[in-house]
Amino acid sequence: MTDDSMPAALRFMLAARRCELQSLESLAVTCELVTLISQLVHALQKERGYSNMYLGNVQERLLTTLDRLSDESRHSEKQLRDCLEQLDLGGSTDKARLLNRIAFVLYSLDDLPRLRRRVREQRVTSSEAMTGFTRLIGGLLAVVFEAADTALDPELTRALVAMFNFMQGKELAGQERATGVAGFAAGYLDDAQHERMRHLLEGQQRCFDIFREYANSSALAVWEDLLAGDMEAQLRSLRGVAQRTAKNATVDADLGELWFDVCTRRIDAMKQVENLLARDLLQRCRQSIADAGADLDNHRALLKRLVGNAANTQPVLFNVQGTALDGSPQDGIGSQLNRSILDLVHEQTQRLQALGEELKDARSTLSERKRVDQAKNLLMKRYQLSEQAAHEQLLRTAMDSGKRLADIADQVMTHLRKEAASSARG
């Protein structure tokens, strides 16, 4: 018996399972995309840091290394672009957000060669180069965020949340590396750089706390070993040196290379954790697809067997609460079929409800991130701030008040919207 020859109720039940399988198969491509983004972000982070070193201390040996790092970034970029060719461009409204993020990334990648030329020609400041690379990396991380926010499988959503927050923390570590390089190259960090280093360190802590909540045990074990190692102690020592620098308390500019080396070794070690998260994500995705496929086959076989046992019986329809929509047949075979269908409907409904609750829980941290982004955008529009300045204003307010960043974001949005409404009335 084909699916088309089944009663309508059973066909729709199978169609629901097929939709779940198709969603997982689509998500598999997205997960592969996320792993490639991880590789590209890591390459760009190293290129950004070395670009800052080169701009602060023009030397041929630095340029040779910078060229090599740029080649590594180009290789990772090509792999990402190849993967994007496989991406389904159709889908829901949620998918539209993901595709729009990808469009921004592609635009930024197309502009990257120009930034590289300006770095080598010394026609861009260290701060401007850092902004250009950071904007691109931020766009790539936004793709990972949307992938997590549009995933419909709770287990995969949790894995994506862990990976996104670890990647975000690692990116803040990369920004800390670049900021420190610029400061050491000048002999000291100015007040703005000191403040930025403090915010970057606190931001890393928040990201890694969320990572701990959602990550698998193997990735957590590697991360805890890294934190307990000598490299972390050496970095803390160098942070102390950086904190004590000032215009009247300078240090040798060569410390910039030591700082870069220690930060790079730490970030490379962090990449090992990120690789574990990526492998876990892909394994979970493959297993979910295999489980869903097997479940669909078993479901189809069971329904066909049930219908075959009651070939001449029209099954009664039940709604999802188990209430009959018309009278039940009185013959034994028909009643058995109806009870079996009802059990299957109940089982599927309960499973989807449970998945929905798990998904809501897994997306809770993503919801907080959205609220922070919304507040940041309102601040940028209202006070003509840069994204970095708006984010740092939220962070300062949260730290001064001792409140969570998401709660401060809610307060800011409420205040600015009331202010806008009052201005409109006036």
N, C-alpha and C positions, 0 to 999 in steps of 0.2 A: 504494500500500500504506500503510495506517495504522500508527501505532506499535503498536496493539493486536494487529495481525496478524503482527507480527514474532516470531521466536523469543524465548523468555524472556530469554536472555542479552543479546540486543541491546536489548531493552526496558529492562533494568536499566542498561545502559551509558548509554542516552539519559536515563533517569531521574536518573542521577548528574549529568549535565551540566545538566539542568533545575534540580536542587537548587542547583548553583553559581550559576546565573543568578538564581534566586529569592532566594538569600542576598544577592547584589549589589544587587538591586532593593530589598530590605529595608534594606540598608546605606545606600542612597542617601537614604532618608528620615532615617536617623540622622545622616548627614553634613550634611544640610540643618539638622537640629536643632542640630548642633554650631556651624554658622555663626551661627545665631540666638542661641545661648547666648553666643557671642563678642560680639555686639552688646549684649546685655543686661548682661553682666559689665562691659563698658566703661562703659556708662551708670551702673551702680550704683557703680562705682569713683569716678566723678566726683561722684556724689551723696554718697557716703560722705565724701570729702575736704571737700566744701563744708559738709556737716553739722557736721564738726569745727570748721571755721572759724566757722560761725555760733554754735555752742555756746561757743566761746572768745571771741567778740566780737560780741555781738548788735547788728546794724545792719540797717536796712530794706533797704539796697542788697544786702546779703548774702542776705537772705531772698528778694528778688526773683529773684536768680540761682538760689538753691536750689530755688525753686518751678519754675523752668524746667527744671532738671536732673531734678527728680522727674517732670515731665511726659514728658521724654525716656525715662526709665526705664519709665514706664507704657506708652508706645508700644512699646518693645522687648518688654516683658512680654506684651503682647497678641499680637504676632507669634509669640512662642514658644508661647503657649497654643494659638494656631490650628494651629501645626505639630504639636503634641502630639495634636491631634484626629485626625491622619492616621496616627499610630503604631500599628503592629500590636501588640496587647496579648497575643498568644500567643507561643509560642516555647520555647526551651530553658531549662535552669537558668541558663546564663550571661545570657540575656535577662532572667531574673527579677531579677538584681542591678541591671541597668540600670533596669528599671521601678521597683524599690524606691528607687533614687537619685532618680528623677523624682518619686516620691511625696513624698519629703522636701522637694524643691525647691518643689513646689506648696503644701505645708503652710507652708513659710517665706514664700512669696510672699503667701499669704493673711494672714499676720501682719504683713507689711510696712507696711500703712497705719497700724497702731497705733504702730509705731516712728516713722514720720514725724510723727504727731501729737505724740508725746512730745518729739521734737526741737524742734518749733516752740513747744511749751508750756514748754520748758526744764525738763522733768521727767525728763531722762536726762543722765547725764554723757557727756563726750566718749568716754571709754573704753567705756562701755556701748553707745553708739551704734555705735562702731567694731566692737565684738564682734558686734552684731546684723547689721550689713551683711556683715561678714567671714564669718560663719557661712553666710549665704545664698550668697555668692559661692563659698565652699568647696564647698557642695552642688552648685552649677552646674558647677564644675570636676570634681567627682567623676563627674558624668554624662559629661563628655568622656572622663575616664579609662576608665569602663566601656565607652564606645563603642569606644575603641581596643583594649581588652582582649577584646572580643567579636567584633571584625571578623575575618573569615576570609580576607581577601585581604591578602597580605604588603605589597604596594605601598601599599594604602590604610592598612594598620596603621602603616607607617612615616610616612605623611603625618599621621596622627592623633597619633602619638607626638610628632612635631615640633611640631604645633599645641598639644597639651596642655602640653608643657614650656614653650613660649613663653608661653602664656596663664598658666601658673603663675608664671613669672618676672615677667610683667607685673603679676600680682596682688600679688606681693611688693613690686614697685615702688610699687604703689598703697598698700600698707600702710606702706611707708617714707614716702610722701608724707603720709599721715594721721598717722603718729607724729611726724614732723617738725613738722607744723602745730600739733599739740597742745603740743609742746615750745616752739616759738617763741612761741606765744600766751601761754605762762606766763613767757617771757623766758629760759628755759633748759631743757635736758633733764636729768632726774634720772638716777640710776644705772641704773634699770630701763630707761628709754628709750634710754640710750646702748647698753646691752647688746642691746636689741631691734633697734636700728638696725644694729648689727654683724651680728647673725644674719640680718637681712633682706637685707643686701648680699651676704653669703656664699651665702645661698639662691638669690638671683638668679643668681649666677655659675654655680652648679651646674646650674640649669635651662637657662641659655643655652648651656652647654657641650653638653648633650644635644641641644638644638635644633640646634646646628651640625652634629652628627653625622648627623641625620636629615632636615634641611631641604633644599629644592630650591635651586638656584644663584641664582635671581632674588631670593628672600627673603633669602638670605645676603648678597647684594651690598648690598641696601638696609640691612640691619642693620649691616654693617661701615661703611657711609657714616655712619650715625647715630652710631656709637661714635666716629668720627673727627671729628665736628663740634663747633662752638663750644658747643652746648647741653650736651653731655656735660661739657665743660670747666667750664662755669658751674655745673653740678650738683656736680661734684667740689669746687669752691671753697666752695659753700654747705654741703656735707657737712663740710668742714673747720671752718667756722664753728660748725656744730652740735656737733661733737665737742669744741670748746674751751669750750662753755658749761657753767656750773655755778651752784649757788645763789649763790655769791659772785662770779660772772662772768657777769652777765646781758647780754642784747642787746635791742634795740628789738623790741617785739612785732610791729611792722609788717613785719619780715623774714618773718613767717609767710606773708604774701600773696605776697611775692617767691618764697619757697620753693615755695608752691603753684603759682604761675604757671610756674616753670621745670620742676617735676616734671610738671605737666599737659601742657606742650608736649612733653616727652619721651615721656610715656605716649601722647599723641595720635600722635606719630611712630611709636611702637611699634605702634599700632593699624594703621598702614599695612602693616607687615610681617605682622601677623596677618591682615589682609584678603587679602594675597597668598597666605598659607598656605590660607585658606579657599577662595579661588578655585581654587587648585591642587587642593585636595581634591575639590571638586565636579567639576572637569574630569576628574580621574583616575577618579572614580566613574562619570561618564557614559561615558567611553571604555571602561572595564572592562565595563560593561553592554553597550555596543555590540559589543565584541569577543566577549563570551561569547554574545550572541545570534547573531552571525554564525557563530561556531564551532559552536553547537548546530545551526543550520540545515545547515551543511556536513556535520556529523557524521551527521545524520539522512539527508541525501541520499546520502551515501556508503554507509551501511549498507543503505539501500533498494536501491541499485544492486547491491551485493554479493549481497543476498538474491535480487534479481530474476534475477541471472546463474546462480543455483543454486536455482531455484524448488522443485525436487523433492528437494533434498539437505538432510538434517538436520544442522545444524552441530554439530561436536564442542565440548564445553565444556573450557576450560582454567582452572586456578586462576591467581592473580595472579603466581605464580612461573613460569608457563609450562609446568607439568606437566599432561599430558593426564589428564582424569578418566575417559575411556573410550577405546576404540580409534578411530583415525582412519579415515574412509572411504577407500577405495582409488581411487575415480574421480578424474580430474584436476580437474574443476570443484569437487567437494567439498573436495579438499585445498587448492585455491587459496582457497576461502572460509574454511576453517579457519585457514590461515596469515594471512589478512587480519584475521580476528577477533583472533587471538593478537597480531598487531602492534598493533592498536588497544588491546587490553587492556594490553599492555606500555607503550605510549605514555602511556595515561591513568594507569597506576599510577606510572610514573616522574615524570610531571608533578605528581601529587598529593604524592608523596614530597618532591619539590623544593620545592613550595609549603609543605609542612609544616616543612621546615628553615628556609626564609626567614621563615616566620611565627614560629617559635621564636626566631630571632635578633631580629626586630623587637620581640617582646614582652619581651625580656630586661630592659630598663629598667623596664617596667611591673611585672615580677616583683619587682624590687628595691623599688619603691614599695610594693607590697603588704606586703613583709616589714617595712618601716619602719612602716607603718600598724598592723600586727599588734603590733609591739613597743610602739608608742605606746599602743595600747589596753590592753595588759597593764600598763604603767606607770600609766595612769589608774586602772585598777581596783585595783591593788595599793596605790598611795600616795595615792589620791583627788586626783589632779592634774587640772588643766584640760588640754585638748588642746594648747594653746599651751605650757604648762609642760612637758608630757611631751616635746613635739617639741624644745623648747630644751634639755632635759636630754640627749636623744640627740645633738643637735648639739654641745653642749659636750664630751661624752665623745669624740665623733669627732675634734673639733679637738685636744683635749688629748692624745689617743693617736696622732694622725696617721693614723688608719684611715678607710676608707670608711664612710659612714653605714649602708649596708646590712649591712656586716660587724658593726658595733656593734649593729645591730638583732638580728642572729642571736645574738650573745653575750648580749644582754639577755633575749631570749626563752628561751634555754637556761637561764640563771641563774634566772629567775623561775619557770620550769616545774619545775626541780629543787627550788627553794625550796617551791613549792606541794606537790609530791609528798612532800617531807620533813615538812611540816606535817601532811599527811594521815596519814602513817604514825605520827607522834607523837601 
